[in-house]
Amino acid sequence: MDAKQYANLIDKELQEMPLYVFYYTQQPNLSVTTIYQYLTEYRRFFNWLRETPKDIENPNAGSISDAKSNKEIKLETLKHLQASQVQMFLKELSIKQNKQSTRDSKKTINRTINALRSLFHYLTVTADLNDGEPYFYRNVMLKIPLIKGVKESISYRNAKFSPMLYTGEKKRKWIDFIENEYEHTISTRRRSSFLFNKERDLAIISLLLGSGIRVSELTRLNLKDVNLRDRSIIVLRKGDKKDAPLIADWAMPYLENYLKIRKQRYQPDKSEQALFLTKYAGKAKRIATNTVECFVSKYSTAFPDGNRTTPHKLRHSLGTELYDKSKDVMVVATQLGHTGISATDQYIQQTEVEKQRIQLDKTK
């Protein structure tokens, strides 16, 4: 989804939230995706507060919150919440089936905990709407630890995700498949849509593989952010940090081919400056992240010599290939916009697998 779609969903959620939650969302360090995800967590937590008896042994004594709607959840309810009540809520998440007929995983429950921690930190520390003071000082979430999950080694993660990486010859064959063969594997109706977006899709996949930017960074790109002469782009990283990653030479022709047909093919309004466009109801607009995720999955699933992948795994593909060629963690960290070098460990391990195999075979 693009920022406008998230904004609409956030507005809808906030209409059913207390005013203090609205003030929480106005903090400058929260991205729109984080705000929306956290609001959905608050919705189900507030629902639970209104539906759950405050005394399990005496269910007729009323619920934890007597509010008629989530919008009416009082600060006093959160102020006096007991750690045992929060733990009961989290326990129910782990044993009850959700709307997808599954149970929340440890990772999902930890996301819930982090969302509640963020809200309670705001209410007890950051907020200053109460004559310069926070709303209250007792933070029950300080007593709630994250759930410890099964740890995975870097070797295990790489073995699990390496089929989803597209590097070297596999990368070249995949792009050639999309460019020259994919249209012959689909119906006439689907072929028309594919051919309309072919140059755009090739440019996007090449840019993901040739620059390592995140899909959210890609969909936010405007025309002015592309520097064809320097083969670089201006992106807005996490934390609203501007960066200028380079684009691999091999990817440039695909981007240039798309730019040649962008205006005539999509016919955007003069005010529409988004780099990558989609045509919806006859009108050109900025492409959404889920659109990119869908066609990356579609093309990789159709590729006979590959596996289904995601835009994020294309980012990992570049990180792996870049370290393999450079053996320099700073090169990888700089290209991918990492604030430190610890995040590059996975790429180091990935490129060392073949070396490990050679040494192991010497033990015969």
Steps between C-alpha positions, in 0.01 A plus 500: 500500500610856442509778759157633402337161546666460840385850598139409418522180706660688789224762494240224511667333799542829687130574476446212746792586730530720810652846457822400678563239228459770235763713677726193515486464121616859451854418614751575220701178533218265396458384140152465351537122476597476868213725605246291310634167629505629858147640474370157401672359810339766721161425348503135598654576843232758576231259378639241742498748790128566441411130462705340781378478863720688748444216747514155340341342809212748486421563130188700588709769670564677170777516242849643538365806318135602518535714185228456240752548216877505458482876460385523862781291656616711794860574590419376852443152357850493350652663808370227736538206261662197663787306346300178550221644286739588216652151522150351480436700182826378344426142604164514326671618181723193505218247546197649323453482126509834319306603187744300285414187703852490643653592834726799544866403477762609754619759250148642463447512876832680543377757248193546719721547807718754317191693389366518856844589635519788257158635603566466874842662464330796335232521770746475792811676365474685169160669518497852646141605437418487872660832605834374372463166677418155356149366542608265781821336625421134565607300192371143526673404174839524672402177673418319175801329335520409134440134427818309435476305176702233328830655400628448148866508405607706200590173325148367554337822377719502191420136424130581536502815289778436245256347243320837500815693410564605141868555431742448212382274220167430671426873508585545133293200392199622701503845344542345155203272575279796590618696197476229235309192617243583768241640257488163320400319820182699570157552347421764238307707753785499753753561223342835417541623858854363522613671181354830618712489818796299370757783487390627841520159666843427352624840614372444854646151535831615353510799734427282805775258396736772380476742792374299797242758604194397697167473319360782715791720393442408136131586499574842654741595220420806288639587158733760650657233724665324205843612382569319173840661454635389838295178496358566845171573674392706799303290750345561839629231734357392835490786747449748212871491418585601143746281314638471146566134411658419166339294224689214335588569136320189376170628643513842335368399154181359656440821692569712192265289286221558750562875515466516121146360506379628842325816385345366178399162645351610835401857407535644851380845601771764494484514879573126535874475564517139621772307319312171478136513399202271473180554304184469708151587375661674205714726720875479560611503861798401715558126516430331835736268686255210489484528119878457483490212749232325293680510165839409651333194649318427172809518277722304738238227543467467122878482448587130442854531639413699809289525812238744622665808643416842643632856451677473836681185386610689186661752736674210675606369161696817430650502848623144456636558150663830596690348791601202287659737248647755740565313827445843658224535759511880477422486127190289578394713797536823300307371198215357707479795737585309817592719797749238619683198362343232722207465257742380231588180689239303304663594169846402626368161610317446170817553295707277730286189446689389188835555672376291793395223258846490337674469836255238621557286191873494579420283803420196281 
